[in-house]
Amino acid sequence: SINKFHAHDNQLYRVMEIQTFSNSRLATNATPGILAEHLKEDFPEIKYATGTSRVRESQLSVSEQPYIADGLHVDVDFLQMFSYPLLSGSAATVLSDPSSICISENLAVMLFGSQEAAMGKTIRYEDRRDFAVSGVFANVPAQSTLQFDFLLPYEVFKEENAWITEWGNNGPHTYLMLHPGADATELTRKIANYVKERDEERNTVELFLKKYSEQYLYGKYTDGYPDGGRITYVRLFTVIAVILLGIACINFMNLSTASASRRAKEVGVRKAMGAQREVLVYQYLTESGLTALI
């Protein structure tokens, strides 16, 4: 169920890179920071796109009272792509202002007492910049691999990190939401050499798309090629479960057979009272079936 709760699950993809070296290939999630905006502009198959960058253990202050929280820098499309419902604010505009911040319901209650009271209030970030609360989102569910307490505009990240505008630098992650019916395989073919064409020094980089919700179970790559992942453990535990269930069934049958002689007297009494063979068969099969089911 990890990442499967997004309403547009079938249209969500992560952009990944394969970096080829002299004797190996490396698959990575890190991409150029300006990749999302350029892909959206150049390929009509893409409906929404966002770059993301994690913000870990940041200090948020209200009335000089500091709180430590984790967040993300994201583009304005982020909340229209992923299903993190807003309790206050509009998904299309909540991060359009560079001075805005969107916080979780838990953080709103912690800082201001309620989500309603949080709207429009000012939060000081890292004791160097003020942001106004433009929206409050429902607490991020445990099934999400992205865990965050607040969202900041991606433009802020770009302002504070000049290197992000260069194609030769990697770091942020890039996510796309395709239009319904768009062919992800064909789009992968189109964007494969996108970075190479913009930076001659990165002529060993190849882009490809990975379905977002598949990344959790199928996230392992060997020499640049998919090579399973957590799905291996799922399959292993499934096999173990089937074996244990088989052992339990065999034990149950052995015990039932061993105890059958003790019920011979009951069978004799029931036959003497007129019970038909079919009735006895039905009784014992029903009892065994219910016991096994439980």
C-alpha positions as CSV (number, residue, x, y, z in Angstrom):
1,S,0.0,0.0,0.0
2,I,3.0,2.3,0.1
3,N,2.4,5.4,-2.1
4,K,-0.7,3.7,-3.6
5,F,-3.1,6.2,-2.0
6,H,-2.5,8.9,-4.5
7,A,-5.5,9.6,-6.7
8,H,-3.3,9.9,-9.8
9,D,-1.1,6.9,-9.0
10,N,-1.2,5.6,-12.6
11,Q,0.0,9.0,-13.9
12,L,2.8,9.7,-11.4
13,Y,6.4,9.0,-12.3
14,R,9.8,9.7,-10.9
15,V,12.6,10.8,-13.3
16,M,15.9,8.9,-12.7
17,E,19.3,9.0,-14.2
18,I,21.7,6.4,-15.3
19,Q,25.3,7.6,-15.1
20,T,27.7,5.5,-17.1
21,F,31.4,5.3,-16.0
22,S,34.3,3.5,-17.6
23,N,33.4,0.1,-16.0
24,S,30.0,0.5,-14.4
25,R,26.5,2.1,-14.6
26,L,24.8,3.8,-11.7
27,A,21.1,4.5,-11.4
28,T,20.2,7.5,-9.1
29,N,17.2,9.5,-8.1
30,A,19.2,12.8,-8.0
31,T,18.6,15.0,-11.0
32,P,19.4,18.6,-12.1
33,G,17.4,21.1,-10.1
34,I,15.9,22.8,-13.1
35,L,14.9,19.6,-14.9
36,A,11.2,19.6,-13.8
37,E,10.3,23.0,-15.2
38,H,12.1,22.4,-18.5
39,L,10.5,19.0,-19.1
40,K,7.1,20.3,-18.5
41,E,7.7,23.2,-20.9
42,D,9.1,20.9,-23.7
43,F,6.9,17.9,-23.6
44,P,3.1,18.2,-23.9
45,E,2.5,14.7,-22.4
46,I,3.4,16.2,-19.0
47,K,0.6,17.8,-17.1
48,Y,2.4,18.7,-13.9
49,A,6.0,18.6,-12.8
50,T,7.9,19.3,-9.6
51,G,11.4,19.3,-8.2
52,T,11.8,18.5,-4.6
53,S,14.5,19.1,-2.0
54,R,14.4,17.9,1.6
55,V,14.7,20.2,4.5
56,R,15.8,18.2,7.6
57,E,15.5,19.4,11.2
58,S,14.8,23.0,10.5
59,Q,14.0,25.6,13.1
60,L,10.6,27.2,12.9
61,S,9.9,30.0,15.4
62,V,6.7,31.7,16.5
63,S,6.9,34.3,19.2
64,E,10.5,33.4,19.7
65,Q,9.5,29.8,20.6
66,P,11.6,27.5,18.4
67,Y,10.3,24.1,17.0
68,I,12.3,21.6,15.0
69,A,10.5,20.1,11.9
70,D,11.2,18.4,8.6
71,G,10.0,19.8,5.3
72,L,10.3,20.0,1.5
73,H,10.9,22.6,-1.1
74,V,8.4,21.9,-3.9
75,D,7.0,23.5,-7.0
76,V,3.5,24.9,-7.2
77,D,2.3,21.7,-9.0
78,F,3.2,19.5,-6.1
79,L,-0.2,19.5,-4.2
80,Q,-2.0,19.0,-7.5
81,M,0.0,15.9,-8.3
82,F,0.1,14.1,-5.0
83,S,-2.9,13.4,-2.7
84,Y,-2.0,15.3,0.4
85,P,-5.4,16.9,1.1
86,L,-5.5,20.6,2.0
87,L,-7.7,21.5,5.0
88,S,-7.2,25.2,4.3
89,G,-6.0,26.9,1.1
90,S,-6.1,26.0,-2.6
91,A,-3.7,23.4,-4.1
92,A,-3.2,25.5,-7.2
93,T,-2.1,28.7,-5.5
94,V,-1.0,27.8,-1.9
95,L,2.7,28.0,-2.8
96,S,2.6,30.5,-5.6
97,D,3.9,33.3,-3.4
98,P,7.6,32.9,-2.5
99,S,6.9,34.2,1.0
100,S,4.3,31.5,1.7
101,I,4.5,28.3,3.8
102,C,2.1,25.4,3.9
103,I,2.1,23.4,7.2
104,S,0.6,20.1,8.5
105,E,-2.4,19.9,10.8
106,N,-0.2,18.7,13.6
107,L,2.2,21.6,13.2
108,A,-0.6,24.1,13.0
109,V,-2.1,22.9,16.3
110,M,1.4,22.9,17.9
111,L,2.2,26.4,16.8
112,F,-1.1,28.2,16.8
113,G,-3.7,25.9,18.6
114,S,-5.8,25.1,15.5
115,Q,-5.6,25.0,11.7
116,E,-8.0,27.9,11.5
117,A,-5.9,30.1,13.7
118,A,-2.8,29.3,11.7
119,M,-3.9,30.8,8.4
120,G,-2.1,34.1,7.6
121,K,0.2,33.9,10.6
122,T,3.9,34.4,10.3
123,I,6.6,31.7,11.0
124,R,10.2,32.6,11.2
125,Y,12.4,30.0,9.3
126,E,15.9,29.3,10.5
127,D,15.9,32.7,12.3
128,R,16.6,34.4,9.0
129,R,13.4,34.7,6.9
130,D,9.7,35.1,7.6
131,F,6.9,33.1,5.8
132,A,3.2,33.5,6.0
133,V,1.0,30.4,6.4
134,S,-1.0,30.1,3.2
135,G,-2.4,26.6,3.8
136,V,-2.8,23.6,6.1
137,F,-2.6,20.0,4.8
138,A,-3.9,16.9,6.5
139,N,-1.2,14.9,8.4
140,V,0.9,12.8,6.0
141,P,-0.2,9.1,6.2
142,A,2.3,6.4,7.2
143,Q,1.9,4.9,3.7
144,S,3.8,7.8,2.2
145,T,7.6,7.6,1.6
146,L,7.6,11.4,1.6
147,Q,7.3,12.5,5.2
148,F,7.2,16.2,5.9
149,D,5.7,18.8,8.3
150,F,5.8,21.8,6.1
151,L,6.2,22.8,2.4
152,L,8.2,25.8,1.1
153,P,8.2,27.2,-2.5
154,Y,10.9,25.7,-4.7
155,E,11.8,29.3,-5.8
156,V,13.2,29.9,-2.3
157,F,15.5,26.9,-2.7
158,K,16.6,28.3,-6.1
159,E,17.3,31.7,-4.6
160,E,19.5,30.3,-1.9
161,N,21.3,27.8,-4.1
162,A,22.7,29.4,-7.3
163,W,24.2,26.1,-8.4
164,I,20.7,24.7,-9.1
165,T,20.4,26.5,-12.4
166,E,23.4,24.6,-13.9
167,W,22.7,21.3,-15.7
168,G,26.0,19.9,-14.4
169,N,24.8,19.8,-10.8
170,N,22.6,17.1,-9.3
171,G,20.7,16.9,-6.0
172,P,16.9,17.5,-6.1
173,H,14.4,14.8,-7.1
174,T,12.1,15.3,-10.1
175,Y,8.5,14.0,-10.3
176,L,6.1,14.1,-13.3
177,M,2.4,13.6,-13.7
178,L,1.4,12.7,-17.2
179,H,-1.8,13.4,-19.0
180,P,-4.3,10.5,-19.0
181,G,-3.4,8.2,-21.9
182,A,0.1,9.4,-22.3
183,D,2.7,6.7,-23.1
184,A,5.4,6.6,-20.4
185,T,7.6,4.3,-22.5
186,E,7.5,6.6,-25.4
187,L,8.2,9.6,-23.2
188,T,11.2,7.8,-21.7
189,R,12.6,7.4,-25.2
190,K,12.1,11.1,-25.9
191,I,13.8,12.4,-22.7
192,A,16.7,9.8,-22.6
193,N,19.3,12.3,-23.9
194,Y,17.7,15.4,-22.6
195,V,20.5,16.3,-20.2
196,K,23.3,15.3,-22.7
197,E,21.9,17.8,-25.2
198,R,22.1,20.6,-22.7
199,D,25.5,19.9,-21.1
200,E,28.2,18.3,-23.3
201,E,30.2,17.4,-20.2
202,R,27.3,15.2,-19.0
203,N,27.4,13.0,-22.1
204,T,27.2,9.8,-20.0
205,V,23.9,10.7,-18.4
206,E,20.6,9.0,-19.6
207,L,17.2,9.8,-18.1
208,F,14.3,7.3,-17.7
209,L,10.9,7.2,-15.9
210,K,10.0,5.0,-13.0
211,K,6.4,4.6,-11.9
212,Y,6.3,6.4,-8.5
213,S,4.4,3.8,-6.5
214,E,6.7,1.0,-7.7
215,Q,9.8,2.6,-6.5
216,Y,9.3,1.4,-2.9
217,L,9.2,-2.3,-3.7
218,Y,11.3,-2.3,-6.9
219,G,14.0,0.3,-6.1
220,K,17.2,-1.8,-6.4
221,Y,19.4,-1.4,-9.4
222,T,22.5,-3.4,-10.3
223,D,24.8,-1.9,-12.9
224,G,22.0,0.5,-13.9
225,Y,19.4,-2.2,-14.5
226,P,16.4,-3.0,-12.3
227,D,17.2,-5.8,-9.9
228,G,14.3,-6.2,-7.5
229,G,14.3,-4.6,-4.1
230,R,12.0,-4.9,-1.1
231,I,9.7,-7.1,-3.2
232,T,12.3,-9.9,-2.6
233,Y,11.4,-9.9,1.1
234,V,7.7,-9.8,0.4
235,R,8.1,-12.9,-1.8
236,L,10.3,-14.6,0.8
237,F,7.9,-14.0,3.7
238,T,5.0,-15.2,1.5
239,V,6.8,-18.5,0.8
240,I,7.5,-18.9,4.5
241,A,3.8,-18.2,5.4
242,V,2.6,-20.8,2.9
243,I,5.1,-23.4,4.4
244,L,3.9,-22.6,7.9
245,L,0.3,-22.8,6.9
246,G,1.0,-26.2,5.2
247,I,2.6,-27.5,8.4
248,A,-0.3,-26.3,10.4
249,C,-2.8,-28.1,8.1
250,I,-0.8,-31.3,8.2
251,N,-0.7,-31.2,12.0
252,F,-4.4,-30.5,12.2
253,M,-5.1,-33.5,10.0
254,N,-2.9,-35.8,12.1
255,L,-4.6,-34.7,15.3
256,S,-8.0,-35.1,13.8
257,T,-7.1,-38.6,12.6
258,A,-5.7,-39.5,16.0
259,S,-8.8,-38.3,17.9
260,A,-11.2,-40.0,15.5
261,S,-11.3,-43.2,17.5
262,R,-12.6,-41.3,20.5
263,R,-15.6,-40.2,18.6
264,A,-16.5,-43.7,17.4
265,K,-19.0,-44.1,20.3
266,E,-20.7,-40.8,19.3
267,V,-21.0,-42.1,15.7
268,G,-22.5,-45.4,17.0
269,V,-25.1,-43.6,19.1
270,R,-26.1,-41.3,16.3
271,K,-26.5,-44.2,13.9
272,A,-28.6,-46.1,16.4
273,M,-30.8,-43.0,16.7
274,G,-31.3,-43.0,12.9
275,A,-28.7,-40.6,11.6
276,Q,-27.9,-41.1,7.9
277,R,-24.3,-41.4,6.6
278,E,-24.6,-38.1,4.7
279,V,-25.6,-36.3,7.9
280,L,-22.5,-37.6,9.7
281,V,-20.2,-36.8,6.8
282,Y,-21.7,-33.2,6.6
283,Q,-21.2,-32.8,10.4
284,Y,-17.6,-33.8,10.5
285,L,-16.6,-31.9,7.4
286,T,-18.3,-28.8,8.7
287,E,-16.6,-29.0,12.0
288,S,-13.2,-29.5,10.4
289,G,-13.7,-26.8,7.9
290,L,-14.7,-24.2,10.5
291,T,-11.8,-25.2,12.8
292,A,-9.3,-24.9,9.9
293,L,-10.8,-21.6,8.8
294,I,-10.5,-20.2,12.3
